[in-house]
Structure formats: C-alpha cells, structure tokens
Amino acid sequence: IKVVDTLGCAYVNVDHRYYNENVGSTETDYTSINLQPGYQKLCYENALDYVRYRHTDSDFVRVARQQDFLRDLREQISPGNELGQIDNVAKSVGRAISSTFHSSAAELIELGKLIAFSQTKPLRQVKFETSDVNFQFNGGSYVTTIPALAQATLDKFLNGHEQLSLPAPKRPSSQHSHHHSHAAGTSPASLNLFPNRSAGGSEAVKAALGVPFPVLYPTLQTGQAEQQTVRAYTLNDQQGNVHHAYVVVWQQNTLGGYYDFEGTDWLNPPLFAHARTEVINGRSYRIVDDGSHIHVVGWRSGHVLYWLTNTLLEELSNAQMLAIARSAQPLH
C-alpha cells in the first residue's frame, strides 16, 4: 500500500469482475473486494486486495496477476527519477525489508534504479513446470513437480532469452500463384478461433450506447471461451481529464483465465508507454510482450485506442491474439 501510495496509485488492466462481500459465511470468509473489469486506477486497499486475490483461480494465476501489476506499476515511474520516486519508495518500504547490505538504504536506491532501466525491457514470465497442479494430500491441495521439470524451469529462468516471434504477414494472392490464398494452418479454425455469437455483439451495442466513439467488436473468439461482462465506463488520466472507455470480457477457462477487448479515447495510457511498434498487414500495432508472448496488442483508429489483452497466464498464442485483433469490426 505504501509503495502504491508513493507512486500516486497504479493504472491496471483489471481482467474481470472481482467481487466478494464477507458476510461471515464459509463461502464468503475472505477479504471483501468489489472491482469492475477494465483499465483503471487502483489505490490503497483496492490494489492490495487485487494482487492478493486467489479464491476463484489458483496460486499460479495470483502470481501472474502480481507480475502484471508490477508491469503496470513500473510504467508509472519516471525513468530519470526526476521526482525522487525511487528514493521515496525505498524509504517507504525500508522497514519491511531485511538485507545483508551494510548500507541498505543506499543499496536499495541503486537496486530501485534498475526499475527505471527495466522499463524498456520485457517483463518475462517464466512458468513453473509441474507434474500436478492439484495434488491431494492429507486434505490439502499441492503443486508438485519432479527433479527434471524443476531443472527445466531453472534453466529457462537462467538461460531463456526468447524473442518475440510474430506470424508472417499474408502475401497478396495472385491468379498466377500455384498456392492457395490462405497458407495451410492459418485459417481461424486451425487456430481454434470461431465466429462470435451475434448475441454477444448485441450486448456490446447496449453497453456502448454512452460511448462517444465507434465501438469495435471482435468477430472471432477462442473455441472454449464464453463472453462474460460488457461494460462502458469513464476514467481519469494523470492530469484529471475524463475519458470514455468500454471493455468486453471473455472467460477462457474456469481457473482465472480471462481475455479482454477494450477501447478508449485516452490515446496514451501508461499501459503502452514502452510498447514496441510492429506493422503487420498494413496496420501499426503497439505490442506489450514478455519477450516471447504477446501480452497486449493495441492500435489507433482515428482518435480511439483499441487493444486486446491476453489472459494472465498468456494462454492465447501470438497468432490467436493477432487474428482476434484483426477480426474487430465496427458495430452498427
């Protein structure tokens, strides 16, 4: 809470509705939380409750949520530390850190400056290799592994220097070509993508009635996904200016797997402060990645910014992310 407060709260992409009202029952006996999906500013207890939550997902999803929160938080630190944020953060958390450094305050400030250095670098997510994510023993649930998988995880952490690999752009078809216009393996079905149900589009239209800009809606979704929330809302930028936005949430699986499609007239949110730019099939995309996987892909159309966010565990492939983004069409 002190770190978030020192930095003036954090803009975070909340992936789905988080709600619990603790009324003392067994089912609700954990921290109360009430967060709507969408890009928003989290402060104080809301930020803490968000990163600690794990009651409808798993420890892996919670860790991924915490990594995502740190990814968003670091975008809001001034790279040159002109505001003294790093020094203030180090002091605010100093009492909570045990260190073998002889002059821990100065050393912590130096370590903190690595945050600023890392802003232009991907935040790589190394997944723990497991043999069972729900091993039952003496009434408890455990994550288990074997030595070979543990070693593979360690090797990936220490030596994994993966590069983002994007699908090759489609080549224009030619009547003189001996190949089909769609290369093998690039059809939506081959990517486990299928047309969205029209009912979902109707819900998006209703939710977007108060949005003063064109609403795009993906015409493709993953085969197992179910559309959940559709929400129109407003949010303030760092200067207090009000912006309009909307979000559509799909549930990919029952253990914390949600991906979102969003649009806003805020053209430069911190989310894309250090995104890479890639031109694919004539469209300029802004991509936030972890070194090998697309976490967020966005683009501008007129005076609107649209983007698609992967699940916290990045379960959608790069090809799926780009195909869903390309499928977005205006709603009428």
Phi and psi in degrees as GROMACS dihedral restraints (atoms count N, CA, C in turn):
[ dihedral_restraints ]
;  ai    aj    ak    al  type     phi  dphi    fc
    3     4     5     6     1   -65.5    20    10
    4     5     6     7     1   -39.6    20    10
    6     7     8     9     1   -64.9    20    10
    7     8     9    10     1   -47.6    20    10
    9    10    11    12     1   -61.3    20    10
   10    11    12    13     1   -41.7    20    10
   12    13    14    15     1   -63.6    20    10
   13    14    15    16     1   -41.4    20    10
   15    16    17    18     1   -61.2    20    10
   16    17    18    19     1   -36.6    20    10
   18    19    20    21     1   -88.1    20    10
   19    20    21    22     1     2.1    20    10
   21    22    23    24     1    79.0    20    10
   22    23    24    25     1    37.9    20    10
   24    25    26    27     1    73.6    20    10
   25    26    27    28     1   177.6    20    10
   27    28    29    30     1  -136.4    20    10
   28    29    30    31     1   132.7    20    10
   30    31    32    33     1   -80.5    20    10
   31    32    33    34     1   123.4    20    10
   33    34    35    36     1  -132.7    20    10
   34    35    36    37     1   145.3    20    10
   36    37    38    39     1   -90.5    20    10
   37    38    39    40     1    92.6    20    10
   39    40    41    42     1   -74.5    20    10
   40    41    42    43     1   119.8    20    10
   42    43    44    45     1   -78.5    20    10
   43    44    45    46     1   -23.8    20    10
   45    46    47    48     1  -161.4    20    10
   46    47    48    49     1   179.8    20    10
   48    49    50    51     1   -73.5    20    10
   49    50    51    52     1   127.0    20    10
   51    52    53    54     1  -112.0    20    10
   52    53    54    55     1   115.6    20    10
   54    55    56    57     1  -145.1    20    10
   55    56    57    58     1   130.0    20    10
   57    58    59    60     1  -156.3    20    10
   58    59    60    61     1   129.4    20    10
   60    61    62    63     1  -111.8    20    10
   61    62    63    64     1   110.9    20    10
   63    64    65    66     1   -74.4    20    10
   64    65    66    67     1   105.7    20    10
   66    67    68    69     1  -107.8    20    10
   67    68    69    70     1    12.7    20    10
   69    70    71    72     1    90.9    20    10
   70    71    72    73     1    -3.6    20    10
   72    73    74    75     1   -80.7    20    10
   73    74    75    76     1   164.4    20    10
   75    76    77    78     1   -60.4    20    10
   76    77    78    79     1   -39.7    20    10
   78    79    80    81     1   -70.2    20    10
   79    80    81    82     1   -26.9    20    10
   81    82    83    84     1  -110.1    20    10
   82    83    84    85     1    12.0    20    10
   84    85    86    87     1   -80.9    20    10
   85    86    87    88     1    62.2    20    10
   87    88    89    90     1  -152.1    20    10
   88    89    90    91     1   175.6    20    10
   90    91    92    93     1   -55.9    20    10
   91    92    93    94     1   134.3    20    10
   93    94    95    96     1   -67.0    20    10
   94    95    96    97     1   142.2    20    10
   96    97    98    99     1  -152.1    20    10
   97    98    99   100     1   144.6    20    10
   99   100   101   102     1  -150.0    20    10
  100   101   102   103     1    88.3    20    10
  102   103   104   105     1  -124.5    20    10
  103   104   105   106     1   131.6    20    10
  105   106   107   108     1   -86.1    20    10
  106   107   108   109     1   155.6    20    10
  108   109   110   111     1   -71.8    20    10
  109   110   111   112     1   158.7    20    10
  111   112   113   114     1   122.1    20    10
  112   113   114   115     1   166.1    20    10
  114   115   116   117     1   -74.6    20    10
  115   116   117   118     1   126.2    20    10
  117   118   119   120     1  -160.1    20    10
  118   119   120   121     1   169.6    20    10
  120   121   122   123     1   -96.1    20    10
  121   122   123   124     1   122.1    20    10
  123   124   125   126     1  -108.2    20    10
  124   125   126   127     1   132.4    20    10
  126   127   128   129     1  -128.6    20    10
  127   128   129   130     1   153.6    20    10
  129   130   131   132     1    49.5    20    10
  130   131   132   133     1  -127.8    20    10
  132   133   134   135     1   -61.5    20    10
  133   134   135   136     1   -33.0    20    10
  135   136   137   138     1   -59.9    20    10
  136   137   138   139     1   -40.6    20    10
  138   139   140   141     1   -66.1    20    10
  139   140   141   142     1   -44.1    20    10
  141   142   143   144     1   -64.3    20    10
  142   143   144   145     1   -45.8    20    10
  144   145   146   147     1   -62.0    20    10
  145   146   147   148     1   -36.9    20    10
  147   148   149   150     1   -64.9    20    10
  148   149   150   151     1   -48.2    20    10
  150   151   152   153     1   -75.8    20    10
  151   152   153   154     1   -21.9    20    10
  153   154   155   156     1   -88.7    20    10
  154   155   156   157     1   -15.1    20    10
  156   157   158   159     1   -61.9    20    10
  157   158   159   160     1   139.5    20    10
  159   160   161   162     1  -162.1    20    10
  160   161   162   163     1    25.4    20    10
  162   163   164   165     1   -87.2    20    10
  163   164   165   166     1   -14.5    20    10
  165   166   167   168     1  -123.7    20    10
  166   167   168   169     1    17.5    20    10
  168   169   170   171     1  -138.2    20    10
  169   170   171   172     1  -130.5    20    10
  171   172   173   174     1  -145.9    20    10
  172   173   174   175     1   172.0    20    10
  174   175   176   177     1   -61.2    20    10
  175   176   177   178     1   -35.1    20    10
  177   178   179   180     1   -64.9    20    10
  178   179   180   181     1   -41.2    20    10
  180   181   182   183     1   -67.7    20    10
  181   182   183   184     1   -39.7    20    10
  183   184   185   186     1   -62.6    20    10
  184   185   186   187     1   -44.4    20    10
  186   187   188   189     1   -60.4    20    10
  187   188   189   190     1   -42.7    20    10
  189   190   191   192     1   -63.6    20    10
  190   191   192   193     1   -37.7    20    10
  192   193   194   195     1   -64.4    20    10
  193   194   195   196     1   -39.9    20    10
  195   196   197   198     1   -66.0    20    10
  196   197   198   199     1   -39.6    20    10
  198   199   200   201     1   -62.6    20    10
  199   200   201   202     1   -41.6    20    10
  201   202   203   204     1   -64.4    20    10
  202   203   204   205     1   -39.4    20    10
  204   205   206   207     1   -62.2    20    10
  205   206   207   208     1   -43.0    20    10
  207   208   209   210     1   -65.1    20    10
  208   209   210   211     1   -36.9    20    10
  210   211   212   213     1   -59.4    20    10
  211   212   213   214     1   -44.9    20    10
  213   214   215   216     1   -69.8    20    10
  214   215   216   217     1   -38.8    20    10
  216   217   218   219     1   -65.1    20    10
  217   218   219   220     1   -41.3    20    10
  219   220   221   222     1   -67.5    20    10
  220   221   222   223     1   -23.4    20    10
  222   223   224   225     1   -67.5    20    10
  223   224   225   226     1   -14.7    20    10
  225   226   227   228     1  -102.5    20    10
  226   227   228   229     1    10.0    20    10
  228   229   230   231     1   -97.8    20    10
  229   230   231   232     1   129.5    20    10
  231   232   233   234     1   -63.9    20    10
  232   233   234   235     1   123.1    20    10
  234   235   236   237     1   -55.7    20    10
  235   236   237   238     1   -36.3    20    10
  237   238   239   240     1   -88.4    20    10
  238   239   240   241     1    -0.6    20    10
  240   241   242   243     1    57.2    20    10
  241   242   243   244     1    33.3    20    10
  243   244   245   246     1   -61.4    20    10
  244   245   246   247     1   -28.4    20    10
  246   247   248   249     1   -90.9    20    10
  247   248   249   250     1     2.2    20    10
  249   250   251   252     1    69.9    20    10
  250   251   252   253     1    23.7    20    10
  252   253   254   255     1   -64.7    20    10
  253   254   255   256     1   -42.7    20    10
  255   256   257   258     1   -63.7    20    10
  256   257   258   259     1   -42.6    20    10
  258   259   260   261     1   -61.2    20    10
  259   260   261   262     1   -42.5    20    10
  261   262   263   264     1   -66.7    20    10
  262   263   264   265     1   -40.2    20    10
  264   265   266   267     1   -63.4    20    10
  265   266   267   268     1   -45.1    20    10
  267   268   269   270     1   -59.1    20    10
  268   269   270   271     1   -40.4    20    10
  270   271   272   273     1   -70.7    20    10
  271   272   273   274     1   -36.8    20    10
  273   274   275   276     1   -69.5    20    10
  274   275   276   277     1   -27.2    20    10
  276   277   278   279     1  -107.7    20    10
  277   278   279   280     1     1.1    20    10
  279   280   281   282     1   -55.3    20    10
  280   281   282   283     1   -40.1    20    10
  282   283   284   285     1   -70.9    20    10
  283   284   285   286     1   -15.0    20    10
  285   286   287   288     1   -98.4    20    10
  286   287   288   289     1     3.5    20    10
  288   289   290   291     1  -119.2    20    10
  289   290   291   292     1   128.8    20    10
  291   292   293   294     1   -98.4    20    10
  292   293   294   295     1   135.7    20    10
  294   295   296   297     1  -143.5    20    10
  295   296   297   298     1   149.6    20    10
  297   298   299   300     1   -92.3    20    10
  298   299   300   301     1     1.4    20    10
  300   301   302   303     1   -66.1    20    10
  301   302   303   304     1   140.8    20    10
  303   304   305   306     1   -70.6    20    10
  304   305   306   307     1   -37.6    20    10
  306   307   308   309     1  -120.6    20    10
  307   308   309   310     1    76.7    20    10
  309   310   311   312     1   -61.5    20    10
  310   311   312   313     1   -35.9    20    10
  312   313   314   315     1   -61.3    20    10
  313   314   315   316     1   -48.6    20    10
  315   316   317   318     1   -65.4    20    10
  316   317   318   319     1   -40.5    20    10
  318   319   320   321     1   -65.9    20    10
  319   320   321   322     1   -39.4    20    10
  321   322   323   324     1   -64.1    20    10
  322   323   324   325     1   -37.7    20    10
  324   325   326   327     1   -64.2    20    10
  325   326   327   328     1   -41.4    20    10
  327   328   329   330     1   -63.6    20    10
  328   329   330   331     1   -42.3    20    10
  330   331   332   333     1   -64.1    20    10
  331   332   333   334     1   -38.4    20    10
  333   334   335   336     1   -61.6    20    10
  334   335   336   337     1   -32.7    20    10
  336   337   338   339     1   -66.3    20    10
  337   338   339   340     1   -19.6    20    10
  339   340   341   342     1   -63.9    20    10
  340   341   342   343     1   -26.6    20    10
  342   343   344   345     1   -61.3    20    10
  343   344   345   346     1   -46.2    20    10
  345   346   347   348     1   -62.6    20    10
  346   347   348   349     1   -41.5    20    10
  348   349   350   351     1   -62.0    20    10
  349   350   351   352     1   -35.6    20    10
  351   352   353   354     1   -78.0    20    10
  352   353   354   355     1    -6.6    20    10
  354   355   356   357     1   -60.4    20    10
  355   356   357   358     1   -30.7    20    10
  357   358   359   360     1   -93.0    20    10
  358   359   360   361     1     5.3    20    10
  360   361   362   363     1  -106.6    20    10
  361   362   363   364     1   147.9    20    10
  363   364   365   366     1   -65.0    20    10
  364   365   366   367     1   145.4    20    10
  366   367   368   369     1   -92.5    20    10
  367   368   369   370     1   102.7    20    10
  369   370   371   372     1   -80.3    20    10
  370   371   372   373     1   133.7    20    10
  372   373   374   375     1  -103.9    20    10
  373   374   375   376     1   113.5    20    10
  375   376   377   378     1  -100.6    20    10
  376   377   378   379     1   114.5    20    10
  378   379   380   381     1   -84.0    20    10
  379   380   381   382     1   136.2    20    10
  381   382   383   384     1   -74.7    20    10
  382   383   384   385     1   125.4    20    10
  384   385   386   387     1   -78.2    20    10
  385   386   387   388     1   124.0    20    10
  387   388   389   390     1  -124.3    20    10
  388   389   390   391     1   159.1    20    10
  390   391   392   393     1  -100.8    20    10
  391   392   393   394     1   -24.6    20    10
  393   394   395   396     1  -158.1    20    10
  394   395   396   397     1   124.6    20    10
  396   397   398   399     1   -94.8    20    10
  397   398   399   400     1    -1.1    20    10
  399   400   401   402     1  -146.6    20    10
  400   401   402   403     1    56.3    20    10
  402   403   404   405     1   -79.1    20    10
  403   404   405   406     1   123.0    20    10
  405   406   407   408     1   -91.5    20    10
  406   407   408   409     1   126.6    20    10
  408   409   410   411     1  -150.8    20    10
  409   410   411   412     1   122.3    20    10
  411   412   413   414     1    51.3    20    10
  412   413   414   415     1    40.9    20    10
  414   415   416   417     1    81.7    20    10
  415   416   417   418     1     0.6    20    10
  417   418   419   420     1  -112.9    20    10
  418   419   420   421     1   161.3    20    10
  420   421   422   423     1  -109.2    20    10
  421   422   423   424     1   129.3    20    10
  423   424   425   426     1  -129.0    20    10
  424   425   426   427     1   152.7    20    10
  426   427   428   429     1   -97.2    20    10
  427   428   429   430     1   125.5    20    10
  429   430   431   432     1  -119.5    20    10
  430   431   432   433     1   158.2    20    10
  432   433   434   435     1  -146.1    20    10
  433   434   435   436     1   179.6    20    10
  435   436   437   438     1  -126.0    20    10
  436   437   438   439     1   160.0    20    10
  438   439   440   441     1   -52.2    20    10
  439   440   441   442     1   -41.4    20    10
  441   442   443   444     1   -63.0    20    10
  442   443   444   445     1   -40.9    20    10
  444   445   446   447     1   -71.2    20    10
  445   446   447   448     1   -37.6    20    10
  447   448   449   450     1   -62.1    20    10
  448   449   450   451     1   -41.7    20    10
  450   451   452   453     1   -65.8    20    10
  451   452   453   454     1   -37.8    20    10
  453   454   455   456     1   -63.7    20    10
  454   455   456   457     1   -39.2    20    10
  456   457   458   459     1   -63.4    20    10
  457   458   459   460     1   -44.7    20    10
  459   460   461   462     1   -62.8    20    10
  460   461   462   463     1   -43.4    20    10
  462   463   464   465     1   -61.7    20    10
  463   464   465   466     1   -40.8    20    10
  465   466   467   468     1   -65.0    20    10
  466   467   468   469     1   -38.5    20    10
  468   469   470   471     1   -66.3    20    10
  469   470   471   472     1   -44.1    20    10
  471   472   473   474     1   -81.5    20    10
  472   473   474   475     1   -33.5    20    10
  474   475   476   477     1  -122.7    20    10
  475   476   477   478     1     0.7    20    10
  477   478   479   480     1   -78.6    20    10
  478   479   480   481     1   108.5    20    10
  480   481   482   483     1  -120.0    20    10
  481   482   483   484     1    64.1    20    10
  483   484   485   486     1   -74.1    20    10
  484   485   486   487     1   147.3    20    10
  486   487   488   489     1  -110.9    20    10
  487   488   489   490     1   146.1    20    10
  489   490   491   492     1   -66.5    20    10
  490   491   492   493     1   123.7    20    10
  492   493   494   495     1  -112.4    20    10
  493   494   495   496     1   117.9    20    10
  495   496   497   498     1  -104.4    20    10
  496   497   498   499     1   146.1    20    10
  498   499   500   501     1   -58.2    20    10
  499   500   501   502     1   142.3    20    10
  501   502   503   504     1   -65.0    20    10
  502   503   504   505     1   141.4    20    10
  504   505   506   507     1   -59.8    20    10
  505   506   507   508     1   150.2    20    10
  507   508   509   510     1   -70.5    20    10
  508   509   510   511     1   134.5    20    10
  510   511   512   513     1   -85.8    20    10
  511   512   513   514     1   140.8    20    10
  513   514   515   516     1   -59.5    20    10
  514   515   516   517     1   137.6    20    10
  516   517   518   519     1   -72.5    20    10
  517   518   519   520     1   149.2    20    10
  519   520   521   522     1  -133.3    20    10
  520   521   522   523     1   140.6    20    10
  522   523   524   525     1   -70.0    20    10
  523   524   525   526     1   -12.3    20    10
  525   526   527   528     1   -92.7    20    10
  526   527   528   529     1    -4.8    20    10
  528   529   530   531     1   -74.4    20    10
  529   530   531   532     1   146.2    20    10
  531   532   533   534     1   -93.2    20    10
  532   533   534   535     1     3.3    20    10
  534   535   536   537     1  -108.4    20    10
  535   536   537   538     1   159.7    20    10
  537   538   539   540     1   -71.1    20    10
  538   539   540   541     1   157.3    20    10
  540   541   542   543     1   -66.9    20    10
  541   542   543   544     1   -23.9    20    10
  543   544   545   546     1  -112.2    20    10
  544   545   546   547     1   121.2    20    10
  546   547   548   549     1   -65.1    20    10
  547   548   549   550     1   152.4    20    10
  549   550   551   552     1   -58.2    20    10
  550   551   552   553     1   135.2    20    10
  552   553   554   555     1    86.8    20    10
  553   554   555   556     1     4.3    20    10
  555   556   557   558     1  -109.5    20    10
  556   557   558   559     1     1.5    20    10
  558   559   560   561     1   -70.1    20    10
  559   560   561   562     1   154.4    20    10
  561   562   563   564     1   -53.4    20    10
  562   563   564   565     1   -44.7    20    10
  564   565   566   567     1   -60.8    20    10
  565   566   567   568     1   -36.1    20    10
  567   568   569   570     1   -68.0    20    10
  568   569   570   571     1   -19.1    20    10
  570   571   572   573     1   -97.3    20    10
  571   572   573   574     1     9.3    20    10
  573   574   575   576     1    60.9    20    10
  574   575   576   577     1    40.7    20    10
  576   577   578   579     1  -118.5    20    10
  577   578   579   580     1   138.8    20    10
  579   580   581   582     1  -140.3    20    10
  580   581   582   583     1   160.3    20    10
  582   583   584   585     1   -60.7    20    10
  583   584   585   586     1   140.8    20    10
  585   586   587   588     1   -70.7    20    10
  586   587   588   589     1   152.0    20    10
  588   589   590   591     1   -73.1    20    10
  589   590   591   592     1   143.1    20    10
  591   592   593   594     1   -62.4    20    10
  592   593   594   595     1   -27.2    20    10
  594   595   596   597     1   -61.6    20    10
  595   596   597   598     1   -35.7    20    10
  597   598   599   600     1   -64.4    20    10
  598   599   600   601     1   -39.6    20    10
  600   601   602   603     1   -63.8    20    10
  601   602   603   604     1   -38.5    20    10
  603   604   605   606     1   -62.6    20    10
  604   605   606   607     1   -39.9    20    10
  606   607   608   609     1   -64.1    20    10
  607   608   609   610     1   -40.2    20    10
  609   610   611   612     1   -63.7    20    10
  610   611   612   613     1   -38.4    20    10
  612   613   614   615     1   -61.1    20    10
  613   614   615   616     1   -47.4    20    10
  615   616   617   618     1   -60.0    20    10
  616   617   618   619     1   -43.7    20    10
  618   619   620   621     1   -69.5    20    10
  619   620   621   622     1   -25.8    20    10
  621   622   623   624     1   -95.5    20    10
  622   623   624   625     1     8.7    20    10
  624   625   626   627     1   -57.2    20    10
  625   626   627   628     1   -31.7    20    10
  627   628   629   630     1   -94.7    20    10
  628   629   630   631     1     8.1    20    10
  630   631   632   633     1   -91.5    20    10
  631   632   633   634     1   120.0    20    10
  633   634   635   636     1   -85.9    20    10
  634   635   636   637     1    41.8    20    10
  636   637   638   639     1  -156.6    20    10
  637   638   639   640     1   164.8    20    10
  639   640   641   642     1   -60.4    20    10
  640   641   642   643     1   135.8    20    10
  642   643   644   645     1   -98.8    20    10
  643   644   645   646     1   121.1    20    10
  645   646   647   648     1   -97.0    20    10
  646   647   648   649     1   148.7    20    10
  648   649   650   651     1  -142.8    20    10
  649   650   651   652     1   126.6    20    10
  651   652   653   654     1   -62.9    20    10
  652   653   654   655     1   135.9    20    10
  654   655   656   657     1   -91.7    20    10
  655   656   657   658     1    -5.1    20    10
  657   658   659   660     1  -119.7    20    10
  658   659   660   661     1   149.8    20    10
  660   661   662   663     1  -145.0    20    10
  661   662   663   664     1   163.2    20    10
  663   664   665   666     1   -68.2    20    10
  664   665   666   667     1   153.9    20    10
  666   667   668   669     1   -60.9    20    10
  667   668   669   670     1   -36.2    20    10
  669   670   671   672     1   -93.3    20    10
  670   671   672   673     1    -3.6    20    10
  672   673   674   675     1   -76.0    20    10
  673   674   675   676     1   149.0    20    10
  675   676   677   678     1  -124.8    20    10
  676   677   678   679     1   127.7    20    10
  678   679   680   681     1   -66.2    20    10
  679   680   681   682     1   134.8    20    10
  681   682   683   684     1  -111.1    20    10
  682   683   684   685     1  -104.2    20    10
  684   685   686   687     1   -81.5    20    10
  685   686   687   688     1   143.0    20    10
  687   688   689   690     1  -124.4    20    10
  688   689   690   691     1   125.0    20    10
  690   691   692   693     1  -142.9    20    10
  691   692   693   694     1   131.3    20    10
  693   694   695   696     1  -105.1    20    10
  694   695   696   697     1   140.1    20    10
  696   697   698   699     1  -157.9    20    10
  697   698   699   700     1   176.8    20    10
  699   700   701   702     1  -122.9    20    10
  700   701   702   703     1   155.0    20    10
  702   703   704   705     1  -148.4    20    10
  703   704   705   706     1   154.8    20    10
  705   706   707   708     1  -101.8    20    10
  706   707   708   709     1   141.4    20    10
  708   709   710   711     1   -83.9    20    10
  709   710   711   712     1  -172.9    20    10
  711   712   713   714     1   -64.1    20    10
  712   713   714   715     1   -24.6    20    10
  714   715   716   717     1   -93.0    20    10
  715   716   717   718     1     2.4    20    10
  717   718   719   720     1    89.2    20    10
  718   719   720   721     1     4.0    20    10
  720   721   722   723     1   -72.9    20    10
  721   722   723   724     1   139.0    20    10
  723   724   725   726     1   -87.8    20    10
  724   725   726   727     1   133.4    20    10
  726   727   728   729     1  -126.0    20    10
  727   728   729   730     1   152.5    20    10
  729   730   731   732     1   -97.3    20    10
  730   731   732   733     1   151.7    20    10
  732   733   734   735     1  -157.5    20    10
  733   734   735   736     1   163.1    20    10
  735   736   737   738     1  -144.9    20    10
  736   737   738   739     1   156.6    20    10
  738   739   740   741     1  -142.2    20    10
  739   740   741   742     1   139.9    20    10
  741   742   743   744     1  -120.6    20    10
  742   743   744   745     1   128.5    20    10
  744   745   746   747     1  -111.0    20    10
  745   746   747   748     1   133.0    20    10
  747   748   749   750     1  -115.7    20    10
  748   749   750   751     1   135.9    20    10
  750   751   752   753     1   -92.7    20    10
  751   752   753   754     1   116.7    20    10
  753   754   755   756     1   -82.8    20    10
  754   755   756   757     1   -34.6    20    10
  756   757   758   759     1  -156.8    20    10
  757   758   759   760     1   178.0    20    10
  759   760   761   762     1   -88.3    20    10
  760   761   762   763     1    -2.6    20    10
  762   763   764   765     1  -114.4    20    10
  763   764   765   766     1    59.6    20    10
  765   766   767   768     1    79.0    20    10
  766   767   768   769     1    19.8    20    10
  768   769   770   771     1   -99.6    20    10
  769   770   771   772     1   101.9    20    10
  771   772   773   774     1  -130.5    20    10
  772   773   774   775     1   136.7    20    10
  774   775   776   777     1  -122.5    20    10
  775   776   777   778     1   150.6    20    10
  777   778   779   780     1  -127.8    20    10
  778   779   780   781     1   148.2    20    10
  780   781   782   783     1  -118.3    20    10
  781   782   783   784     1   130.7    20    10
  783   784   785   786     1  -135.5    20    10
  784   785   786   787     1   158.0    20    10
  786   787   788   789     1  -146.1    20    10
  787   788   789   790     1   144.1    20    10
  789   790   791   792     1  -155.5    20    10
  790   791   792   793     1   156.1    20    10
  792   793   794   795     1   -91.8    20    10
  793   794   795   796     1    11.4    20    10
  795   796   797   798     1   -89.8    20    10
  796   797   798   799     1   109.1    20    10
  798   799   800   801     1   -86.0    20    10
  799   800   801   802     1   -15.2    20    10
  801   802   803   804     1  -135.9    20    10
  802   803   804   805     1    56.0    20    10
  804   805   806   807     1   -68.0    20    10
  805   806   807   808     1   156.2    20    10
  807   808   809   810     1   -56.7    20    10
  808   809   810   811     1   -23.7    20    10
  810   811   812   813     1   -51.5    20    10
  811   812   813   814     1   -36.3    20    10
  813   814   815   816     1  -107.9    20    10
  814   815   816   817     1    19.8    20    10
  816   817   818   819     1   -58.7    20    10
  817   818   819   820     1   -35.0    20    10
  819   820   821   822     1  -127.7    20    10
  820   821   822   823     1    32.0    20    10
  822   823   824   825     1   -70.8    20    10
  823   824   825   826     1   149.1    20    10
  825   826   827   828     1   -84.0    20    10
  826   827   828   829     1   153.1    20    10
  828   829   830   831     1  -109.2    20    10
  829   830   831   832     1   128.5    20    10
  831   832   833   834     1  -132.7    20    10
  832   833   834   835     1   131.5    20    10
  834   835   836   837     1   -97.2    20    10
  835   836   837   838     1   116.7    20    10
  837   838   839   840     1  -127.7    20    10
  838   839   840   841     1   122.6    20    10
  840   841   842   843     1    51.0    20    10
  841   842   843   844     1    40.6    20    10
  843   844   845   846     1    85.1    20    10
  844   845   846   847     1    -5.0    20    10
  846   847   848   849     1  -109.5    20    10
  847   848   849   850     1   136.2    20    10
  849   850   851   852     1   -88.3    20    10
  850   851   852   853     1   114.1    20    10
  852   853   854   855     1  -101.7    20    10
  853   854   855   856     1   147.9    20    10
  855   856   857   858     1  -108.8    20    10
  856   857   858   859     1   117.2    20    10
  858   859   860   861     1  -116.6    20    10
  859   860   861   862     1   128.4    20    10
  861   862   863   864     1  -106.3    20    10
  862   863   864   865     1   120.6    20    10
  864   865   866   867     1  -132.8    20    10
  865   866   867   868     1   171.1    20    10
  867   868   869   870     1  -108.9    20    10
  868   869   870   871     1    22.0    20    10
  870   871   872   873     1   105.7    20    10
  871   872   873   874     1   -32.6    20    10
  873   874   875   876     1  -137.3    20    10
  874   875   876   877     1   -24.1    20    10
  876   877   878   879     1  -116.7    20    10
  877   878   879   880     1   140.2    20    10
  879   880   881   882     1   -73.2    20    10
  880   881   882   883     1   123.2    20    10
  882   883   884   885     1   -94.7    20    10
  883   884   885   886     1   -42.2    20    10
  885   886   887   888     1  -139.6    20    10
  886   887   888   889     1   135.7    20    10
  888   889   890   891     1  -126.7    20    10
  889   890   891   892     1   125.5    20    10
  891   892   893   894     1  -133.1    20    10
  892   893   894   895     1   166.4    20    10
  894   895   896   897     1  -159.0    20    10
  895   896   897   898     1   156.8    20    10
  897   898   899   900     1   -99.8    20    10
  898   899   900   901     1   140.3    20    10
  900   901   902   903     1  -135.3    20    10
  901   902   903   904     1   107.7    20    10
  903   904   905   906     1    65.7    20    10
  904   905   906   907     1  -127.1    20    10
  906   907   908   909     1  -105.1    20    10
  907   908   909   910     1    33.0    20    10
  909   910   911   912     1  -131.8    20    10
  910   911   912   913     1   142.2    20    10
  912   913   914   915     1  -109.5    20    10
  913   914   915   916     1   125.9    20    10
  915   916   917   918     1  -116.9    20    10
  916   917   918   919     1   148.8    20    10
  918   919   920   921     1  -156.7    20    10
  919   920   921   922     1   156.8    20    10
  921   922   923   924     1  -118.4    20    10
  922   923   924   925     1   130.4    20    10
  924   925   926   927     1  -111.0    20    10
  925   926   927   928     1   131.4    20    10
  927   928   929   930     1   -70.0    20    10
  928   929   930   931     1   167.7    20    10
  930   931   932   933     1   -65.9    20    10
  931   932   933   934     1   163.8    20    10
  933   934   935   936     1   -60.4    20    10
  934   935   936   937     1   -32.7    20    10
  936   937   938   939     1   -91.5    20    10
  937   938   939   940     1     8.3    20    10
  939   940   941   942     1    53.0    20    10
  940   941   942   943     1    56.1    20    10
  942   943   944   945     1   -83.5    20    10
  943   944   945   946     1   -14.3    20    10
  945   946   947   948     1   -89.1    20    10
  946   947   948   949     1   134.0    20    10
  948   949   950   951     1   -71.5    20    10
  949   950   951   952     1   165.7    20    10
  951   952   953   954     1   -59.6    20    10
  952   953   954   955     1   -40.2    20    10
  954   955   956   957     1   -64.6    20    10
  955   956   957   958     1   -40.2    20    10
  957   958   959   960     1   -65.2    20    10
  958   959   960   961     1   -43.6    20    10
  960   961   962   963     1   -58.8    20    10
  961   962   963   964     1   -47.0    20    10
  963   964   965   966     1   -70.0    20    10
  964   965   966   967     1   -36.4    20    10
  966   967   968   969     1   -67.0    20    10
  967   968   969   970     1   -41.9    20    10
  969   970   971   972     1   -65.1    20    10
  970   971   972   973     1   -42.0    20    10
  972   973   974   975     1   -61.4    20    10
  973   974   975   976     1   -44.5    20    10
  975   976   977   978     1   -65.1    20    10
  976   977   978   979     1   -25.9    20    10
  978   979   980   981     1   -78.9    20    10
  979   980   981   982     1    -9.0    20    10
  981   982   983   984     1   -63.9    20    10
  982   983   984   985     1   128.1    20    10
  984   985   986   987     1  -128.3    20    10
  985   986   987   988     1   152.1    20    10
  987   988   989   990     1   -64.8    20    10
  988   989   990   991     1   142.9    20    10
  990   991   992   993     1   -93.0    20    10
  991   992   993   994     1   140.2    20    10
